Each structure stands twice: as C-alpha cells, then as structure tokens.
Amino acid sequence: MGKKRQELLEIADRLSRAVRRAGGKKHISELTGIPLRTLGNYTSAQVEPTALSLAKLSSACVVSVDWLLMGGDEEGPRLTIYSPIDNQSAFVRELSLRRSDSNTLTVFENAVMRTFPKSELDRLNLNPEGARLLKFTGAAMQPTIADGDPLLLDITDTEVVDGRIYAFAIGDQLLVKRLRRRFPHFLMRSDNRELYPEEEEALIESVRIVGRVRWVGRGL
C-alpha cells in the first residue's frame, strides 16, 4: 500500500470517529451543507476532503483540522468557549485580515465557519448570515473586552449610535472602540481609560464600519 493511500485511510478513520461522536453523517451533512454521498466518500477514503470541507467538518465535529489530517493524542476543540455542536447550534463565518497591494488592511471572510449557540443569536435577534466572528487583540477595551476574546459582530448594523462598540477600519488599522458622531468626525474612546484616557478623532469619511460588537462571551 502506498504512503498516500495510507494517509487517506487514516484521515478517513479519524473523520469517521469525529462524525460519529458529533451526531452521525446525516446530522453533520445537514449542518455543513456537504452532501451525504460526498461525506460518505470522505469517511470511506474514496475521496480526499477539500480544504473547505475540512474547515466545515472540523467546526461541526469540534476537532482541529490538524488532528483530522495528522492525528495525535489531542483532538482539541477549535473554539473552546463554545459548546459542542448540536441541534441548537448554527454556523457563523469568521472574519480575517489581509494587507492589500496599497498597504491597507482588508477585512475578508475566511473559509472557516465556527459553531455558535442559536439561543444567543435568537436573543440578539441576529441572523447567522449577518453575524461574523473576529478575534480581538490588545488591552484598549479592558475590562469589557480582553486580549484574545472572540467577538460576534453584526455586519448589518453599520449606522453608528453614540456610545456603542464597533469594529471599524481606518487605513491600515482595524480598531474596536466606542464611537460617537461629532460631524465631521467620529470620536473614538477606549474602555481602558488608564492606558488610553483621551478620546481620538477621525474624519467620518475615513472610517469604514465593519459591524457592531454584540457579544464577547456574553451579550453587550
């Protein structure tokens, strides 16, 4: 047996175990949108899973892509603060950043989709299609938002209401702060007033609102 075939069989075995623990093929097929026949081809080692399929399956089964591909002792949930996926979970797309040729940061939609409790989306009156996840870095919004916290954004809510928290881009920076409109400027305020005591200004026309922050492990 060739090395490639052996690797494919091992991936199929790990995937089969993960799918079985997460509720079975029919359930995972419905959650991911991967046709049941295609999923069966993956778990029987007839076809190698695509990168996009692996991303969806790893989120649905709450295991890492690395574990599916290479195995090891630790499967590990992809996003540990979320409960394992079940009938009460929905997929929410993740946002990432990339630097364009003009040296500005572009927010784009990652192929990775994470599971998120439907009850929280319902409580926030958010459709999964209009929700996005983004990982926060820095100390500017402590204690409200800590370094490394995942944020849930409402990308349909881009009309600034004074005092609310938004993710927004200015040139090559993606920021998360409270905004106030004082034409022709936005006033930007951090919650960590000890480190960032002063409000900053930015011309409204220079600010691109990505979405309103609605959740940081709890509702805002």
C-alpha positions as CSV (number, residue, x, y, z in Angstrom):
1,M,0.0,0.0,0.0
2,G,1.4,3.4,-1.0
3,K,2.0,6.2,1.6
4,K,-0.6,8.5,0.1
5,R,-3.3,5.8,0.3
6,Q,-2.3,5.0,3.9
7,E,-2.6,8.7,4.8
8,L,-6.0,8.9,3.2
9,L,-7.2,5.9,5.1
10,E,-6.1,7.4,8.4
11,I,-7.8,10.7,7.7
12,A,-11.0,8.8,6.8
13,D,-10.8,6.8,10.1
14,R,-10.3,9.9,12.2
15,L,-13.1,11.7,10.3
16,S,-15.4,8.8,10.8
17,R,-14.9,8.8,14.5
18,A,-15.4,12.5,14.8
19,V,-18.6,12.4,12.7
20,R,-20.0,9.6,14.7
21,R,-19.3,11.4,18.0
22,A,-20.9,14.6,16.7
23,G,-24.2,13.0,15.8
24,G,-23.7,11.0,12.7
25,K,-23.4,11.5,8.9
26,K,-26.9,12.8,8.3
27,H,-26.6,15.4,11.1
28,I,-23.2,16.6,10.0
29,S,-24.3,16.7,6.4
30,E,-27.2,19.0,7.2
31,L,-25.0,21.3,9.4
32,T,-22.2,21.6,6.9
33,G,-24.1,21.5,3.6
34,I,-21.8,18.7,2.4
35,P,-23.9,16.2,0.5
36,L,-24.4,12.9,2.4
37,R,-22.8,10.9,-0.5
38,T,-19.7,13.2,-0.5
39,L,-19.4,12.8,3.2
40,G,-19.6,9.1,2.8
41,N,-16.9,9.2,0.2
42,Y,-14.7,11.1,2.7
43,T,-15.3,8.7,5.5
44,S,-14.7,5.6,3.3
45,A,-11.5,7.0,1.9
46,Q,-12.8,7.1,-1.6
47,V,-12.2,10.9,-2.0
48,E,-9.8,13.2,-0.2
49,P,-11.6,16.0,1.6
50,T,-11.2,19.5,0.2
51,A,-9.7,22.3,2.4
52,L,-13.1,24.0,2.6
53,S,-14.8,20.7,3.6
54,L,-12.2,20.1,6.3
55,A,-12.8,23.5,7.7
56,K,-16.5,22.9,7.9
57,L,-16.1,19.4,9.3
58,S,-13.6,20.4,11.9
59,S,-16.0,23.1,13.2
60,A,-19.1,20.8,13.1
61,C,-17.2,18.0,14.9
62,V,-15.4,20.3,17.2
63,V,-11.9,19.0,16.4
64,S,-8.9,20.6,14.8
65,V,-8.0,20.4,11.1
66,D,-4.5,19.4,12.3
67,W,-5.9,16.4,14.1
68,L,-8.0,15.3,11.2
69,L,-5.0,15.5,8.9
70,M,-2.2,14.2,11.1
71,G,-3.8,12.7,14.2
72,G,-2.0,12.8,17.6
73,D,-3.1,12.4,21.2
74,E,-5.1,15.7,21.4
75,E,-8.1,16.3,19.2
76,G,-8.9,19.6,20.8
77,P,-11.9,21.8,20.2
78,R,-11.4,24.6,17.6
79,L,-13.0,27.2,19.8
80,T,-13.1,26.0,23.4
81,I,-15.6,28.5,24.7
82,Y,-18.4,27.1,22.5
83,S,-20.4,24.1,23.4
84,P,-20.1,21.0,21.2
85,I,-22.3,21.3,18.1
86,D,-25.9,20.0,18.3
87,N,-29.3,20.9,17.0
88,Q,-29.2,24.1,18.9
89,S,-26.1,25.4,17.1
90,A,-25.6,27.4,13.9
91,F,-22.6,28.2,11.7
92,V,-21.1,31.7,11.8
93,R,-18.4,32.8,9.4
94,E,-15.1,34.0,10.7
95,L,-13.5,37.3,9.6
96,S,-9.8,37.7,8.9
97,L,-7.5,40.5,7.8
98,R,-5.1,40.7,4.9
99,R,-2.9,43.5,3.7
100,S,-3.6,44.7,0.1
101,D,-1.1,45.9,-2.5
102,S,-1.8,49.5,-1.4
103,N,-0.7,48.5,2.1
104,T,-4.1,48.8,3.7
105,L,-5.8,46.1,5.7
106,T,-8.7,44.4,4.0
107,V,-11.3,42.6,6.1
108,F,-12.3,39.4,4.3
109,E,-14.4,36.3,5.0
110,N,-12.4,33.3,6.0
111,A,-13.5,29.9,4.7
112,V,-13.6,28.8,8.3
113,M,-17.0,28.6,9.9
114,R,-17.5,28.3,13.6
115,T,-20.4,26.9,15.6
116,F,-22.4,29.3,17.7
117,P,-25.4,28.8,20.0
118,K,-28.7,29.5,18.2
119,S,-30.2,30.6,21.5
120,E,-27.6,33.5,21.7
121,L,-28.3,34.5,18.1
122,D,-32.0,34.5,18.8
123,R,-31.6,36.5,22.0
124,L,-29.6,39.1,20.0
125,N,-32.1,38.9,17.1
126,L,-29.2,38.1,14.8
127,N,-29.4,36.0,11.6
128,P,-26.3,33.8,11.2
129,E,-25.9,35.3,7.7
130,G,-25.4,38.8,9.2
131,A,-23.1,37.7,12.0
132,R,-19.3,37.3,11.9
133,L,-16.7,36.3,14.4
134,L,-13.5,38.2,14.9
135,K,-10.7,37.7,17.5
136,F,-9.8,40.8,19.4
137,T,-6.2,41.7,20.4
138,G,-4.9,44.3,22.7
139,A,-5.7,46.0,26.0
140,A,-7.6,49.0,24.8
141,M,-11.1,47.7,25.7
142,Q,-10.4,46.1,29.0
143,P,-12.2,45.2,31.2
144,T,-15.1,45.0,28.7
145,I,-13.1,43.0,26.1
146,A,-9.9,41.2,27.0
147,D,-7.0,40.3,24.7
148,G,-7.8,37.2,22.8
149,D,-11.6,37.4,23.2
150,P,-13.7,36.3,20.3
151,L,-16.2,39.0,19.2
152,L,-19.5,38.5,17.5
153,L,-20.2,41.3,15.0
154,D,-23.5,42.3,13.4
155,I,-22.3,43.4,10.0
156,T,-25.7,44.7,9.1
157,D,-25.5,47.3,11.8
158,T,-23.2,49.9,10.4
159,E,-25.1,53.1,11.4
160,V,-23.3,54.5,14.4
161,V,-25.3,55.1,17.5
162,D,-23.3,57.1,20.1
163,G,-21.6,55.1,22.8
164,R,-21.9,51.6,21.2
165,I,-18.9,49.4,20.4
166,Y,-18.0,48.9,16.7
167,A,-15.3,47.2,14.7
168,F,-14.0,49.6,12.1
169,A,-11.1,50.2,9.7
170,I,-9.1,53.4,9.3
171,G,-6.3,53.0,6.7
172,D,-4.1,50.0,7.7
173,Q,-5.7,49.6,11.2
174,L,-8.7,47.6,12.3
175,L,-10.0,49.0,15.6
176,V,-12.6,48.1,18.1
177,K,-13.8,51.1,20.2
178,R,-16.8,53.1,21.3
179,L,-17.8,55.7,18.7
180,R,-19.6,59.0,18.9
181,R,-20.6,61.1,15.9
182,R,-19.5,64.7,16.1
183,F,-19.6,65.9,12.5
184,P,-17.3,65.9,10.6
185,H,-15.6,63.5,13.0
186,F,-16.1,60.2,14.8
187,L,-14.9,60.4,18.4
188,M,-13.2,57.1,19.4
189,R,-13.0,56.0,23.0
190,S,-11.3,53.0,24.7
191,D,-12.8,51.5,27.8
192,N,-9.3,51.2,29.3
193,R,-9.1,54.8,30.4
194,E,-6.0,54.2,32.5
195,L,-3.9,53.4,29.4
196,Y,-6.0,55.4,26.9
197,P,-7.5,58.4,28.8
198,E,-8.2,60.6,25.8
199,E,-10.7,60.3,23.0
200,E,-9.3,60.4,19.5
201,E,-10.8,61.9,16.4
202,A,-11.1,60.6,12.8
203,L,-12.9,62.1,9.9
204,I,-16.1,60.2,9.2
205,E,-15.3,59.7,5.6
206,S,-12.0,57.9,6.6
207,V,-13.8,55.3,8.7
208,R,-15.2,52.1,7.3
209,I,-17.6,50.4,9.8
210,V,-17.3,46.7,9.7
211,G,-20.0,46.0,12.2
212,R,-21.3,46.5,15.7
213,V,-20.0,44.3,18.5
214,R,-22.9,42.4,20.0
215,W,-21.2,39.6,22.0
216,V,-18.0,39.0,23.9
217,G,-18.7,35.6,25.5
218,R,-21.8,37.4,26.8
219,G,-24.3,39.9,25.4
220,L,-23.4,43.6,25.2
